[in-house]
Amino acid sequence: EKSKNCLDEAHKIFTKLNENRLISMINMNFGIIHRFKNEWNTSIKYFENSIKIMEEINSPLELAEIYYEYGKMLKDKEDIGKSKYNFKKAQKVLNDLGEITMNNKVVQQLKLL
């Protein structure tokens, strides 16, 4: 609950500052919090909002991270098709960037599906 309160406060500050990249990352973290509570619909809402913002500002590395975390949540929810879809989206972005380390994490997750 403490982490949620900190994120709420940060969200307010970053909204006032119009820091959309940070707002997107906060939404991703809210999605992760709700993932651990098995609050799937709320988690999905935060992840999808995070993706929408990050796509608008075109920040590919962070977008890949969001797809990756969203894929993990969907795996926990046992929605394997959507999980694989998000991991593949993360993988494509990471391949385009030439990012190897995070791509290896995605490959590991895909092997577990």
matplotlib code that plots the C-alpha trace (Angstrom):
import matplotlib.pyplot as plt

x = [0.0, 2.9, 4.3, 0.8, 0.7, 4.2, 3.1, -0.1, 1.9, 4.5, 1.7, 0.2, 3.6, 4.4, 1.0, 1.5, 4.9, 3.5, 6.1, 4.3, 7.2, 7.3, 3.5, 3.6, 6.2, 4.1, 1.1, 3.3, 4.2, 0.6, -0.1, 2.6, 1.2, -2.2, -0.7, 0.7, -2.8, -4.3, -6.5, -6.3, -8.7, -7.2, -3.7, -4.7, -6.1, -2.8, -0.7, -2.8, -2.7, 1.0, 1.5, -0.7, 1.3, 4.7, 3.6, 2.6, 5.9, 7.9, 10.3, 11.0, 13.2, 10.7, 7.9, 9.6, 9.9, 6.1, 5.3, 7.6, 6.0, 2.5, 3.4, 4.4, 1.1, -0.8, 1.2, 0.3, -3.4, -2.9, -3.8, -1.0, -1.9, -1.9, 1.2, 3.1, 1.8, 3.2, 6.5, 6.9, 6.1, 8.9, 11.2, 10.6, 11.4, 14.5, 15.7, 15.2, 17.3, 20.0, 19.3, 20.6, 20.4, 16.7, 15.9, 17.4, 14.9, 12.1, 13.4, 13.5, 9.8, 8.8, 10.4, 8.3, 5.0]
y = [0.0, 2.3, 1.9, 2.7, 5.9, 7.0, 6.3, 8.3, 11.2, 10.9, 10.7, 13.9, 15.7, 14.4, 15.2, 18.9, 18.8, 17.2, 14.4, 11.8, 9.3, 9.2, 9.0, 6.1, 4.3, 5.0, 3.4, 0.4, 0.1, 0.4, -2.5, -4.5, -3.8, -5.0, -8.0, -9.2, -8.7, -10.8, -7.7, -8.5, -5.9, -3.1, -4.2, -4.4, -0.9, 0.5, -1.4, -0.4, 3.2, 3.0, 1.6, 4.2, 7.1, 5.5, 4.9, 8.5, 9.8, 7.2, 5.9, 2.4, 1.0, 1.9, 0.6, -2.7, -2.9, -2.2, -5.0, -7.3, -6.6, -6.8, -10.1, -11.4, -10.2, -11.9, -15.1, -15.0, -14.5, -17.6, -15.7, -17.3, -16.0, -12.4, -13.0, -14.4, -11.5, -8.9, -10.7, -10.8, -7.1, -6.5, -8.7, -6.9, -3.5, -4.8, -6.5, -3.2, -1.4, -4.1, -4.5, -8.0, -8.2, -7.4, -9.4, -12.5, -12.0, -12.0, -15.1, -16.8, -15.9, -17.1, -20.5, -20.8, -20.5]
z = [0.0, 0.8, -2.8, -4.2, -2.2, -3.4, -7.0, -6.6, -5.3, -8.1, -10.7, -9.4, -9.6, -13.1, -14.4, -13.3, -15.0, -18.1, -17.9, -20.0, -20.1, -16.3, -16.1, -18.5, -16.3, -13.2, -14.9, -15.7, -12.0, -11.0, -13.5, -11.8, -8.3, -9.4, -11.1, -7.7, -6.2, -9.1, -10.0, -13.7, -15.1, -13.2, -14.1, -17.8, -17.7, -16.3, -18.8, -21.8, -20.7, -20.2, -23.7, -25.3, -23.7, -24.6, -28.2, -28.5, -27.3, -29.2, -26.5, -27.8, -25.0, -22.3, -24.6, -24.8, -21.0, -20.8, -23.3, -21.4, -18.0, -19.6, -21.0, -17.6, -16.1, -18.9, -18.3, -14.6, -15.7, -17.9, -21.0, -23.0, -26.4, -25.3, -23.2, -26.2, -28.3, -25.9, -25.5, -29.3, -29.5, -26.9, -28.8, -32.1, -30.5, -28.8, -32.0, -33.8, -31.2, -31.1, -27.3, -26.3, -22.5, -22.2, -25.3, -23.6, -20.7, -23.3, -24.9, -21.5, -20.9, -24.3, -23.6, -20.4, -22.3]

ax = plt.figure().add_subplot(projection="3d")
ax.plot(x, y, z, "-o")
ax.set_aspect("equal")
plt.show()
